[in-house]
Amino acid sequence: MNFLTKSLALTVTGLFLSPCFSMAQNLDHQQPPDSSAANFQQQKDIYDSIHEAKSQYKSAHYAKGIQVLLSAERKYPESVDLNGWLGFLYLQNHQSQRAIPYLQKVVASEPSDLEANCNLGSAYLESGDLDHAKSQFEAVQNLDPNMPQASYNLGTVLLKQNDNQGAKDAFQNAIKLAPRDAYAWNNCAIAEQNLGDYENAGNLFAHASTLKPEITDFGTNAGFAFFKAGDYQAAEPYLRTTFTSDPSNQEAGIALASSEVNLGETDKAIHEYEMLEPSMSGKGDYWYNLGVLKQKTGDTNGAETDYKNSLRVRPSDLDTLNNLAMLEFNKGNYRYSESLFQQLSGLASPSMETQKNTAAAELRAGDLPAAKEQIISILHAEPSDDMLRVQLGNIENNQGNFEDSKYQYAKVLAREPKNAEANNGMGLYWLHESKLAPAAIYFQKAIAYNPRFVSAYSNLALTLEKLNNRPRAIQLLKKAHSIAPDNQDVTKNLKRMETAVS
């Protein structure tokens, strides 16, 4: 019987995108109004309003700053400085739709205004207008090719548009311009991961974590990326840090346990799973996988309990039924194993492996009619399966269908003359027919092809006894006893014959 396992489930990976970069309007170039100018009052009003708005901005009172600027803007709607600052403060207050028209006015009036162009791109991005955001950040790049924030923001837009190759290129440019920008490294890793290169993504995430270890998402991302790449050695420390800091993080715990299993650290994996019990005890996969882990360590009783817990949550889980059935079979609980395999077969179209396992359990449980039906069904699909055909012959023999048993043994021997089981079965047929000489020949062949075939020794001994060669029969039983000292039939017959000789 083959033991089925299912991979430990990983459901999600955490991704971290930093906020879009936005730029404050630069007030350093603004001077108090020139007293000689004809528009002295207008300049003074604008200057005073922006100065107050800047104070509110520094205190994070964006709404108050907006109200101050709106009062001035109603008087001077064409003021580039007022429009620029209004757009910026609306953006800071997460009112991107209100920010856009003000910033559009500034860009239309002063196309080379770097801050306004960048803020307009951020407003488009925040509002979900990705096409305009992309165009805007490309314009910013044209204005200043050495501005890392423009490449970063363009990469963010492309990432949201699922243009992962374009996003990767943009983030790589941002990294080139600002090598210590951890967010650029992280988001470049996201693009790389989306492109399917998990190993390189893991390295990029890891570098982001080195640059900013306080941002724990970077390390978590590294752990998941390495895990998906199959680099369990690299994944383990990141996943352990994540799971230790947050034991309720199911994905990290499962990935950590799976990594440890792949590294041969099964005991550690069981520990991680036990820590997950409070949050996962209602999930069938949790109990199933814990059962698999315990069975790997030889804790069959613990595995049995966990498989039963899994079935309590999901009574129809095929993998759990299969593994529990095999566990019970190996423990000698053949009746229970048989019922589990039959339940498994009733839930889905059974595989050939399941059919063979069911037949084996039925045979061991002594349910010969069910086993016979199962084996005949299998042989229709696999007529050359000699082992099953011999078993069918044995069942026919036990049911008294001797000619049918002979037919099955003969078919096997025609293909495989050295099949010890089939030779033994043919010997049983001739023994039933009281043809002792041919029976002895077949039993001798069975022993020659399998020198440790206890049943063949015993059958030959009983045949020789009938042929009045008890000394040789005793020798054969002694040999059988040396191979299987716990075989009660051999022990009983040996004792009987030795008593008769003495």
N, C-alpha and C positions, 0 to 999 in steps of 0.2 A: 504493500500500500504506500502510495506517495503522500507525503504530508503537505497540505496546502497552506500557504501563507499569503497574506495580502499586505501590500506596502503600507507603512504607517502614514496616515493622511496628513497632508499639508494643505490648508484651505486658502490662505491669503498671504501676501507679503505686504509689509508696510512701505509706503512710498512717501517721501517728504519733499514738498515743493516750498521753497522760501517765498515770502511775499514779493510781489513785483516791485522793482526799483522805481521810485518816483523822486523827483528833484524839487527842492524848494526854490521859489523865485529868489533871485539874488537881489538883495536890497542895497548891497554895498555901493552900487553905482548911483543910487538915488540920493540926491542932495536936497537939503531944505530949499524951498522955493526962492527963486531970485526976486528980490524986492523990486528990481527995476523992470521986471517983465509985466506986460499988459495983462496977462492971465494969472497974475499973482494969486488971486483967491482960489482959482481952480487948482493950481499946483499945490497950494497949501492944503486944501481939502483932501486931495488925493494922497499927499505925503502923510498927513495926520492919520487918515483912515488906514493906510497900509501899515504905518508904524504901530497903530493899535492892534490891527489884525495879526501882525507879526508877534506881538506880545501874547495874544491869545493862543496863537499857534504853538509858541514855546511852552505854554502851560497846558497844551493839549485840549484847549477849549475851542475846538474847531467850529462848532455851531455859533458861538458868540462872535468869533472872527468873521464868519460868513455874514452875520447880520450887520456888522459894522461896514463891511465892504458893499453889501447890497444897497445900503443907504446912500453911499457915495456913488455907486454905479448907476443908480437911477438918475443922478444929476449929470454924470459924465459917462454915458454908455460906451463911448468910443475909446475910453482910456485903455491902452494896451496893458499897463501895469495892473489896473483894477481887474480886468478880465483874466489876466494870467494868475493873479493871486486867488481870485474866486474859483477858478478851475482847480487850482492846486488844493485849496482847502476843502472843496467838495470831494475831491479825490481822497484826501486824508480822512474825511468823514464817511467814506464808503458810499458816496452818492455819485457814482460815476456818470450816470445818465445826465445829471445836472451839470457835471463838470465839462462834459464834451462840448456843448455849444460855446462856452466861454473860451476854452482852449482852441477851438477851431477858429474863432475870431483872431486870436493872437497869431496863430500859425499863418492864417491868410494875410495878416498885416505884416508879419515879420517871419518869412519862411525859414530864415536861418537861426531863429531863436531855439537853441539846443534844448533848454529846459522845457519850453512849451511843447516842442515836438515829442520829447520823451514822456512828459506827463499826459499828453493826448494819447499816445500809444498805450500807456498804463490804464487810462480811462476806458479805451476800447477793450482792452484785455479784461478788465474787471467786469465790464458790462456783457462780455461774451461775444463781442463782435470781433472774431478772430481774424477775419480777412483784413479789416481796416487796421487792426493792431499790427499784423504782420507788415503791411505796407508802411505803417508809421515808423516801426523800429528799423526797417530797412532804410527809411529816410534819415533816421538818426545816425545809422552807421555811415551813410554817405556824408553827413555833416561832420562826423568825427569818427574815423575808422579805428581810432585807438581807445575808444570808450568801451570798457569791458561790460558795463551795465547794458548797453544796447545789444551786444551779442547774447548776453544772458537772457534778457527779456525776449529777444527774437527766438532763442531756443525754447523758452517757456511756451510761447505761442505755438511753435511747430510741434512741441511735445503734445499739446492739447489737440492739435490737428492730426495726430498720429503719423506725422512725418518724422519718424524716428531717426532716419539717416540725416535729414536736414537739421534736426534738433541736436544730434550728436556733433555735427560740424560746427554749429553755432556755439555750443557749450565748450568745445575744444578751443575755439577762438577766444572765448571768454577766459578760459584757464590760461591760455598763452599770455593774455593781457594782464590777468590778475591771478597768478599761480597759487595764492593763498586763500582764494575764495572757495570755502568748503561747500557752499551751496552749488556752485558751478560743477564741482567734482561729483557731488551727489546726483545732480540732475543729468549730468552726462552719463553716469552709471545707469540711471533709469532708462535713458534712450538705448544704451548698450544692452541692457537686460531685455527691453522690448524687441530688440533685434536678434535675441537668442544667444548672445555671448555672455553667459552667466559668470564664467570664470573672470573675464575682464571686468564685468560689472562689479563683481565682488572686490576686486583690487581697487577699483575707483571708489566704491563705498568705503572701503577700509581707509583709503587716503583721506577722504572727507572726515572720517571719524578721528583720524590722527590730528587733523588740523583743528577740529572743534569737538573734542571728546565730550563736552557737556551736552551736545546735541545727540542724545542717545538713539534717535531714529537712524542716524547714519550707521552706527554699529549694528543695529537690528537689521537694517537693509543688507549689510555685508554678510551677516550670518545666513539670511535667507538665500541670497544670491549664490554663495558658496555651496549651500545645501543643494540648490537646484542644479549646480554644476557637478555635483557628486564629489566635491572636495570636502569631505566630512572633517578632515583634520583641521582645515582652515575655518570651517563653519562652527565647530564646537565651542571655542572660547567666546565668540560673539553671541551665540545663542544662549550659552550658559549665563553670561552677564545679563542678557535681556530677561531670561526666565527667573534668575535669582532676584532681580529687582522687581519683577512683577509675576509672581507664581500663578496668577489667574490668566496669563497670556497663553491660551491653549495652543495656538499655532507654534509659538516659540518652544513650548514644552514638548510638543509632538515632534517637531523637527530636531530638537536636541536629542530626544530619546532615539529617534531613527538614526541620527548620526552616530550615536554611541553603539547602537546595534551593529552598524556597518563597520565600526572600529573594533568590534569584538568586546565592547564594554557593556555586556548585557545586564549585569547587576546594577550599574549606574542607570541604565535605561529604565529598569523596573522602578528605581527610586524616583525618577522624574515622573513616571506614570502614576505612582502612588500619590505624588504631590498634586497631580491633576484631578484626583478623584472628586474633591468637593465640587468642582465646576463641570465635570464630565461624566459623572456616574449615571446620568440618564441617557447616555449615548452607547449604542450597541458596539460601534467600532472601538470605543475605548476599552470595553471589557474584552472584546475579541483580541485586540492587539496585546493587551496585558496577558491574556492567556497564552498567546504565541510566545511572548518573552519568557514567561515562567516555564513553558514546556521546553524552551531552549536550554534552560538551566537545570532541567530534570525535575522540576517541581510539578509533577503530574497532578497531584491533588489540588494544588493552587490553580493550575491551568483548568482543571475540570470545573472548579467553582466559578472561575471567570467566564468560561464558555457558557455555563448555565445562566450566569448573570446577563450575558449578551443575548441569549435566547429569550430571557424574560423581557428584555426591552424590544427585541426584534425576533419573534418566534420563527420567522421564515428566512432568516439569513443563511444562505446556502453555504458560505465558507465556514461559518460557525458550526453548522450541523455536520459538515464534512470532518472538520478537525476534531470535534467532540466524538463523533462516531469512531474515528481511527484511534483516538486515545482510549476509548472504552474497549475497542477490539484488542489493543495491545495490553490492556490490563486484564484481559480474559473475561470481560463482561459481554459475552457474545450476544445474548438476547437483547440487551439494551442497545448494543452497537447495531444489530440487525434492524431494530425499530427506527433508529436514527437514519440509517441509510435508506430505508424504505420511505421515511418521511421526506428525505432529501429528493428521492426519485419522483415522489408525487408532486413536488413543487415546481419542477422544471424538467425539460427533456434531459434525461441523464446522459452524461458523457460516458464513453466506453470505460473510462477509469472508474467512475462511480458504479457502473453496472458490475464490474469485476469485484470491486470492494464489497458491494451488496451481496454478491454470490458467496464471497469468502466468509462474510459474517453469517449468512444463512447456513452454510455448511458447518461452521464451528458451533453454531447454536443448535444443530441437529434438525433444522427445518429443511428436510430433504426435498419435499415437494416444491417449496418456494425456490430453493437453490437450483433444482433441476430446470424449472421454468426459466429462471434467469440465465442459466448457462446455455440452454438451447437458443434463447434469443441472441446471446452474444455470438454464438457459433454461426448463426446465420450471417452475421456481419463479418466475422473473422473465422472462417472455417479451418484455418491452419493453426489455430491456437491449440497446440498439443497438450499443454498443461490442463486447460479447461476440458478438453475432450477426455483426458484420463479421469478427471474428476467426475464427468458425466458417466463414464464407464463404471466408476466406483459406486455412484449413486444407483445406477441400474442394478449392479451386483447386490447392493444392500437391500434393494426392493424386490429381489428375486427375479429380475428380468435378465437372466443370464445370457441369453442369446444376444440381447441388445447390448449388454456390457461387452461381450466378445467382439461385436461389430465395431464398437468405439475403440477398443484396444487395438484391433487389427488395422484400423485406419491410421492410428498413430504410428504403429510399427512399420507400416508400409512407407511412411515418410522418414521415420527416425528409428531404425532397428535397435539402436543402443539406448532407447528410452527406458530407464530402469523402472519407472512407475508402470508403464504400459506392459513391460515384461512381467512384473509382479502381478498385475491385474489378469493377464492371460494365464498365469499360473493358477490364480484363484479359480478362474473358469474351469480349467482342466481338473483341478482338485474337486470342485463341485461335481463334475462329471465322473469322478472316481477314476480318472485317467492319471494315475500317479506318476508314471514315467515322464510323460510330457510336462506335467505340472512341475516336477523336480527340475527339468531342464530350464524352464522359464524362470523359476526362482533363482537358479544358479546364474543365469544371465543377468538378472536384476542385481545380484550381489557383485558380479564381475564389473558391471557398469557403475555401481555405487557401493563401494565396500563398507559404507557406514549405514546401509539401509536396514534398519532394525527389523521392520516388518517382514522383509524378504528372508532374513535369517530365521525368524520365528516360523514363517510359513514353510520354509524348506525343512526345518526341524520336524514340524508336525507331519509333513509328507514322508520323510525318512522313517519316522516312528511307525507310520502305517506300512512302510516297506520292511519293517522289522530290523531297521538299522539304528537302534536306540543309542548306541555309543556315539555315532557320528552326530545324531540329533542333539545329544547333550553338549558336544563340542560347539555346535552352532549356537545353542542357547547361551552358553558361557560367553561366546564372542559377543552376542547381542547384549548380554548383561553388562559386559565391560564397556560397551558403547553407551547404553542407557540403563544405568543401575536402578533408576526409579520406575522403569516400565513394569507395571504390576503383572501383566499377562506373561511376560518373559520370565519374571521371577517365579510365578506360580507354576508354569509348565516345567521350568528347570527343576524346581523342588520335587514335583510329582515324578519326573522321569528318574531323577537320582534316587528317590525313595524306592521306585520300582526295581531299579538295578541292584540296589543293596539288599 
